Amino acid sequence: MKSSQWGQRIAHGTMTFAIGIGLTATEINPLAFSYGYDRLRFPKPVFIGDTIHTELKIAKLEDDPKRSDHGRITEEVRVINQRNEVVLACDHIYLAKRRSPI
């Protein structure tokens, strides 16, 4: 890897994805589940010894066209290194049961 464009070893993107998403799994909502990921990209490499953290932002709430008692939540996921560089970006889509009307 010394002769690569990065000049050193880098972490595999799949490992960065697994760890970065895993950092968000401290609480599980029993009324929601992952519907999938969109627009996954790795704009910068993660180097051996880097420290990463994950930031989430709710980007969109919408109806689910197949289930009237559920909605879709889209989270913007950003994994960021110690140099404040985004090393992974994606949208995480959840399917969530709606609250009962009051």
C-alpha positions as CSV (number, residue, x, y, z in Angstrom):
1,M,0.0,0.0,0.0
2,K,3.0,2.3,0.3
3,S,3.0,2.8,-3.5
4,S,-0.8,3.4,-3.6
5,Q,-2.4,6.8,-3.9
6,W,-2.9,6.8,-0.1
7,G,0.7,5.8,0.8
8,Q,-0.3,3.5,3.6
9,R,-2.8,0.8,4.6
10,I,-6.5,1.7,4.7
11,A,-9.5,0.0,6.3
12,H,-11.8,-1.8,4.0
13,G,-15.0,0.1,3.2
14,T,-17.2,-2.8,4.4
15,M,-15.5,-2.7,7.8
16,T,-15.9,1.1,8.0
17,F,-19.6,0.7,7.2
18,A,-20.1,-2.1,9.8
19,I,-18.3,-0.1,12.6
20,G,-19.8,3.2,11.7
21,I,-23.4,1.9,11.6
22,G,-22.7,-0.2,14.7
23,L,-21.9,3.0,16.6
24,T,-25.5,4.0,16.2
25,A,-27.1,0.9,17.5
26,T,-27.2,1.8,21.2
27,E,-31.0,1.8,21.4
28,I,-33.3,-0.3,19.3
29,N,-36.8,0.8,18.5
30,P,-39.0,-2.3,18.7
31,L,-41.5,-0.6,16.4
32,A,-39.1,0.1,13.6
33,F,-36.7,-1.9,11.4
34,S,-34.1,-1.1,8.8
35,Y,-35.5,-0.9,5.3
36,G,-32.1,-0.5,3.7
37,Y,-29.4,2.0,2.8
38,D,-29.2,4.4,-0.2
39,R,-26.4,6.5,-1.7
40,L,-23.6,4.7,0.2
41,R,-20.2,6.3,-0.5
42,F,-16.7,6.5,0.9
43,P,-15.3,10.0,0.1
44,K,-12.1,9.6,2.1
45,P,-10.2,6.5,3.4
46,V,-9.9,5.4,7.0
47,F,-6.3,4.8,7.9
48,I,-5.0,2.3,10.5
49,G,-5.1,4.2,13.8
50,D,-7.8,6.6,12.9
51,T,-10.6,7.4,15.3
52,I,-14.2,7.7,13.9
53,H,-17.6,8.7,15.2
54,T,-21.0,8.7,13.6
55,E,-23.5,11.6,13.3
56,L,-27.1,11.1,12.3
57,K,-29.8,13.6,11.1
58,I,-33.4,12.9,10.3
59,A,-33.7,14.0,6.7
60,K,-37.2,12.9,5.7
61,L,-40.4,11.5,7.0
62,E,-42.9,10.0,4.5
63,D,-45.8,7.6,4.2
64,D,-45.1,4.0,3.3
65,P,-47.1,3.3,0.1
66,K,-47.7,-0.4,1.0
67,R,-48.6,-0.1,4.7
68,S,-51.0,2.7,6.0
69,D,-50.0,2.0,9.6
70,H,-46.3,2.6,8.9
71,G,-44.1,5.4,7.7
72,R,-40.6,5.7,6.4
73,I,-37.9,7.6,8.2
74,T,-34.7,8.6,6.3
75,E,-31.6,9.3,8.3
76,E,-28.5,11.0,6.9
77,V,-25.5,9.1,8.3
78,R,-22.1,10.6,8.3
79,V,-19.0,8.8,9.7
80,I,-16.3,11.3,10.5
81,N,-12.6,10.9,11.4
82,Q,-10.5,12.8,13.9
83,R,-9.6,15.3,11.2
84,N,-13.3,16.2,10.8
85,E,-13.4,14.5,7.4
86,V,-16.4,12.6,6.2
87,V,-15.2,9.0,5.5
88,L,-18.6,7.5,4.9
89,A,-22.0,9.0,3.9
90,C,-25.3,7.2,3.3
91,D,-29.0,7.4,3.8
92,H,-30.5,4.8,6.2
93,I,-34.2,4.1,5.6
94,Y,-36.4,2.8,8.4
95,L,-39.9,1.5,8.3
96,A,-41.7,2.5,11.5
97,K,-45.1,1.7,13.0
98,R,-47.1,4.9,13.4
99,R,-48.3,6.1,16.7
100,S,-51.9,5.6,17.5
101,P,-54.0,8.7,17.0
102,I,-54.8,10.5,20.3
